[in-house]
């Protein structure tokens, strides 16, 4: 809103009678604003995008009503909390899973194995905490609140994190989840990759309006949250292209069953 108006952070701060640091805190989500202050900012930025303003007002009004992730503030990194908040406010969720089953569909044993085998060793208490948090995040899709579209690369279905029994249980859980009316699960087999597959896991969280969309790019060194129009456009296009070569939902279930028979 501010950038589209051509205002610098310091300029908006002067107009509001606050410090530039306060504007930075607000824009990073570290400091909240009231609905009244939101309308003032929209007026100063000459923003006439009513759907965007109303969506932001709704988020402000609803904040705190079901923010379960706040229970973990000061215990887990804010990166975990930010992701849960984005998922909780999303209208739709979509992802491409390259190396492992997406977190929103992981079993407890599978998630625990991933954290246990992390490149940087974690203490058991941290492993247990992260596992519990990941399972709590799953409520947003298992409750049917938010539609979830999953594209999963074959490699993610074959990684035996935690051993054969853990993977078998995870694949069985995926088959069950794939029947959920709010979850679409489609597999991208090795032989279907007729163009270079992205080398990172992608998650797209669609906001109530397109301007509030966010993409998470997950790599071995950490994750990044992206929200610029150019970045969003690239990753939306990537997910669409990957989806064009994925198996159908029924074919994907058969494919998962075939992997289980090989085990």
Residue pairs with C-beta under 8 A, 6 or more apart in sequence:
1 41
1 42
1 45
1 47
1 49
1 52
2 9
2 12
2 23
2 27
2 41
2 45
4 45
4 47
5 44
5 45
5 46
5 47
7 15
7 44
7 45
9 20
9 23
9 24
9 27
10 20
10 23
12 23
12 41
12 44
12 45
13 19
13 20
13 22
13 23
15 44
16 23
16 37
16 40
16 41
16 44
22 31
25 31
26 32
26 33
29 82
32 60
32 63
33 41
33 60
34 60
35 57
35 60
35 61
38 53
38 56
38 57
38 60
39 53
39 57
42 53
47 53
49 211
51 209
52 209
52 211
52 212
55 207
55 208
55 209
55 212
56 212
58 208
59 89
59 208
64 70
66 88
67 85
67 88
68 84
68 136
69 80
69 81
69 84
69 85
69 88
69 133
69 136
70 81
72 80
72 81
72 129
72 133
73 81
75 129
76 129
76 130
76 133
79 222
79 223
80 130
80 133
82 225
83 137
83 216
83 223
83 225
84 133
84 136
84 137
86 205
86 214
86 216
86 225
87 93
87 104
87 137
87 140
87 146
87 205
88 140
89 205
89 207
89 208
89 212
90 140
90 146
90 205
90 206
90 207
91 146
91 206
91 207
91 208
92 146
92 147
92 148
92 149
92 205
92 206
93 104
93 140
93 141
93 146
93 147
93 148
93 149
93 203
93 204
93 205
93 206
94 148
94 149
94 150
94 151
94 203
94 204
94 206
94 239
95 102
95 104
95 148
95 149
95 150
95 151
95 201
95 202
95 203
95 204
96 151
96 152
96 153
96 198
96 201
96 202
96 238
96 239
96 242
97 150
97 151
97 152
97 153
97 156
97 201
98 153
98 155
98 156
98 197
98 198
98 199
98 200
98 201
99 153
99 155
99 156
99 159
99 201
100 106
100 114
100 156
100 159
100 161
100 201
101 110
101 152
101 156
101 157
101 170
101 174
102 150
102 152
102 201
102 203
103 111
103 134
103 137
103 138
104 137
104 138
104 140
104 141
104 148
105 138
105 141
105 150
105 173
105 174
105 177
105 183
105 185
106 114
106 134
106 135
106 138
106 170
107 166
107 169
107 170
107 173
108 131
108 135
109 162
109 166
109 169
109 170
110 161
110 162
110 166
110 167
110 169
110 170
111 130
111 131
111 134
111 135
112 127
112 128
112 131
112 162
113 161
113 162
113 163
113 166
114 161
114 162
115 122
115 126
115 127
115 130
115 131
116 122
116 127
116 162
117 161
117 162
119 220
122 130
139 145
140 146
141 148
141 180
141 182
141 183
142 177
142 180
144 180
144 181
144 182
145 182
146 182
147 182
147 183
147 184
148 182
148 183
148 184
149 184
149 243
150 183
150 184
150 185
150 186
151 186
151 187
151 188
151 239
151 242
151 243
151 246
152 185
152 186
152 187
152 188
153 187
153 188
153 193
153 197
154 187
154 188
154 189
154 190
154 255
155 190
157 171
157 174
157 187
157 255
157 256
157 259
158 167
158 259
159 167
160 166
160 167
161 167
164 263
167 263
168 260
168 263
171 256
171 259
171 260
172 260
174 185
174 256
175 253
175 256
175 257
177 183
177 185
178 185
178 249
178 252
178 253
178 256
184 249
185 249
185 252
185 253
186 243
186 246
186 247
186 248
186 249
186 252
187 246
187 247
187 251
187 252
187 255
187 256
188 197
188 242
188 245
188 246
188 247
189 247
189 255
192 245
192 246
192 247
193 245
194 245
195 241
197 242
198 238
198 242
199 219
200 217
200 218
200 219
201 217
201 218
201 219
202 215
202 216
202 217
202 218
202 235
202 238
202 239
203 215
203 216
203 218
204 213
204 214
204 215
204 235
204 236
204 239
205 213
205 214
205 215
205 216
206 213
207 213
207 214
210 232
213 227
213 232
214 225
214 226
214 227
214 232
215 225
215 226
215 227
215 231
215 232
215 235
216 223
216 224
216 225
216 226
217 223
217 224
217 226
217 235
226 232
226 235
246 252
247 255
